[in-house]
Amino acid sequence: MLKAKVKSTLGPREVLKAQNGSKYINISTESRQELGRILHPSWKFPFVHPVYGSFNCLDGFRWYVASGCTKQGLREKYGHEMSIFGRSSKRLPFEDEKALLIEAFGYQLEQNVKLQEALNQIRLNHEKDIPVTYFHVYGNAAKDMNIIATPMVDILLAHL
């Protein structure tokens, strides 16, 4: 993950949230737009990977592989339950993680029409110069905030 310190000149957290949709599309479970929420990797879009089998979401796949392919219950998790698991679990790095996630997202995309429609909407926004981002904001809004960017955008943009 990329860490960046952002000074309060960016504005408080509420300003960032208010710009979501007009200045950028945030891929987040807390996004103001449905588009941002459904592109989050824990959103339920079941898919079958030809090698690893079936999963309810991309995060489930990622955490399954990161567990050394030992936690079978991750195939069924999605949404808030998946996020809770992710925050409380230790992740093992795995070889070619980004390439494997891009490939898995491709399978998920092929197998879900609504996800294809969301990606088409992202393409339209991208053409209008509305960037796509995926980050988490931590800290006090009145002081410096930490913004943690995540690699999900690269995985998504690989399919644009």
C-alpha positions as CSV (number, residue, x, y, z in Angstrom):
1,M,0.0,0.0,0.0
2,L,1.1,3.5,-0.8
3,K,1.0,5.9,2.2
4,A,0.8,9.6,1.7
5,K,0.5,12.4,4.2
6,V,-2.1,15.0,3.1
7,K,-2.1,18.5,4.7
8,S,-5.4,19.9,5.8
9,T,-5.4,22.3,2.8
10,L,-7.2,19.4,1.0
11,G,-10.1,20.1,3.3
12,P,-11.8,18.1,6.0
13,R,-13.0,14.6,5.4
14,E,-16.5,15.9,4.7
15,V,-15.2,17.9,1.7
16,L,-13.5,14.8,0.3
17,K,-16.7,12.9,0.6
18,A,-18.7,15.7,-1.0
19,Q,-16.4,15.7,-4.0
20,N,-16.9,11.9,-4.5
21,G,-18.7,11.6,-7.8
22,S,-17.9,15.0,-9.2
23,K,-14.1,15.2,-8.7
24,Y,-13.5,11.4,-8.5
25,I,-15.2,8.0,-8.2
26,N,-14.1,6.3,-4.9
27,I,-14.2,2.6,-5.0
28,S,-15.3,2.0,-1.4
29,T,-18.0,0.3,0.6
30,E,-18.8,3.9,1.8
31,S,-18.8,5.5,-1.6
32,R,-21.7,8.0,-2.3
33,Q,-22.3,6.4,-5.6
34,E,-23.6,2.8,-6.2
35,L,-20.9,2.5,-8.9
36,G,-18.1,3.0,-6.3
37,R,-19.7,0.6,-3.9
38,I,-20.3,-2.3,-6.4
39,L,-16.7,-2.1,-7.7
40,H,-15.4,-2.7,-4.3
41,P,-13.6,-6.1,-4.2
42,S,-15.8,-7.3,-1.3
43,W,-19.1,-6.7,-3.2
44,K,-20.9,-9.9,-4.0
45,F,-20.2,-10.9,-7.6
46,P,-19.8,-14.7,-7.6
47,F,-17.4,-16.1,-10.0
48,V,-15.5,-19.3,-10.8
49,H,-11.8,-19.3,-11.3
50,P,-10.7,-22.3,-13.4
51,V,-7.9,-23.2,-11.1
52,Y,-9.0,-22.1,-7.6
53,G,-12.7,-22.7,-7.9
54,S,-15.7,-20.6,-6.9
55,F,-15.8,-17.4,-4.8
56,N,-18.5,-14.8,-3.8
57,C,-16.1,-11.8,-4.2
58,L,-12.7,-10.8,-5.3
59,D,-11.5,-10.1,-1.7
60,G,-12.5,-13.7,-0.8
61,F,-10.3,-15.0,-3.6
62,R,-7.4,-12.7,-2.6
63,W,-7.6,-13.7,1.1
64,Y,-8.0,-17.4,0.1
65,V,-4.8,-17.3,-1.9
66,A,-3.0,-15.3,0.8
67,S,-3.9,-17.9,3.3
68,G,-2.0,-20.5,1.3
69,C,-5.3,-21.8,-0.1
70,T,-6.2,-23.3,3.3
71,K,-9.3,-21.2,4.5
72,Q,-12.1,-22.7,2.5
73,G,-14.7,-20.5,4.3
74,L,-13.4,-17.5,2.4
75,R,-15.1,-18.8,-0.8
76,E,-18.5,-17.9,0.8
77,K,-17.7,-14.6,2.5
78,Y,-18.5,-11.1,1.0
79,G,-19.4,-7.6,2.0
80,H,-19.0,-6.5,5.6
81,E,-18.2,-10.0,6.8
82,M,-15.3,-10.1,4.4
83,S,-14.1,-6.7,5.4
84,I,-14.1,-7.7,9.1
85,F,-12.2,-10.9,8.3
86,G,-9.7,-8.9,6.2
87,R,-9.0,-6.4,9.0
88,S,-8.5,-9.1,11.6
89,S,-6.4,-11.6,9.6
90,K,-2.7,-11.9,8.7
91,R,-2.0,-11.9,5.0
92,L,0.8,-13.9,3.5
93,P,2.3,-12.3,0.4
94,F,2.0,-14.5,-2.6
95,E,3.9,-14.6,-5.9
96,D,2.5,-12.5,-8.7
97,E,-0.3,-11.2,-6.5
98,K,-1.3,-8.3,-8.8
99,A,-1.2,-10.4,-12.0
100,L,-3.3,-13.1,-10.3
101,L,-5.9,-10.5,-9.1
102,I,-6.1,-9.0,-12.5
103,E,-6.7,-12.4,-14.0
104,A,-9.3,-13.2,-11.3
105,F,-11.1,-9.9,-11.8
106,G,-11.2,-10.8,-15.6
107,Y,-13.1,-14.1,-14.7
108,Q,-15.4,-12.2,-12.4
109,L,-16.1,-9.6,-15.1
110,E,-16.8,-12.2,-17.7
111,Q,-19.4,-13.9,-15.4
112,N,-21.3,-10.9,-14.1
113,V,-23.3,-8.6,-16.4
114,K,-23.9,-5.9,-13.7
115,L,-20.1,-5.7,-13.1
116,Q,-19.6,-5.3,-16.9
117,E,-22.1,-2.4,-16.9
118,A,-20.3,-0.8,-13.9
119,L,-16.9,-1.1,-15.8
120,N,-18.5,0.5,-18.8
121,Q,-19.7,3.4,-16.6
122,I,-16.1,3.8,-15.3
123,R,-14.9,4.0,-18.9
124,L,-17.4,6.8,-19.6
125,N,-16.3,8.7,-16.5
126,H,-12.6,8.1,-17.4
127,E,-13.2,9.7,-20.8
128,K,-14.7,12.7,-19.0
129,D,-11.5,13.0,-16.9
130,I,-13.2,11.9,-13.7
131,P,-10.5,9.8,-12.1
132,V,-11.1,6.5,-10.4
133,T,-9.5,6.1,-7.0
134,Y,-9.6,3.6,-4.1
135,F,-8.3,4.9,-0.8
136,H,-8.9,5.0,2.9
137,V,-8.7,8.2,5.0
138,Y,-7.5,8.0,8.5
139,G,-6.9,10.7,11.1
140,N,-8.5,13.8,12.5
141,A,-10.2,15.9,9.8
142,A,-9.1,19.1,11.5
143,K,-5.4,18.1,11.4
144,D,-3.3,16.2,8.9
145,M,-5.0,13.2,7.4
146,N,-3.4,10.0,6.2
147,I,-4.7,8.7,2.8
148,I,-3.9,5.1,2.1
149,A,-4.1,4.3,-1.6
150,T,-4.7,0.6,-2.6
151,P,-3.8,-1.4,-5.7
152,M,-7.5,-2.1,-6.6
153,V,-7.5,0.8,-9.1
154,D,-4.7,-0.8,-11.1
155,I,-6.5,-4.1,-11.2
156,L,-9.7,-2.3,-12.4
157,L,-7.9,-0.1,-15.0
158,A,-6.1,-3.2,-16.5
159,H,-9.6,-4.1,-17.9
160,L,-10.5,-0.7,-19.3
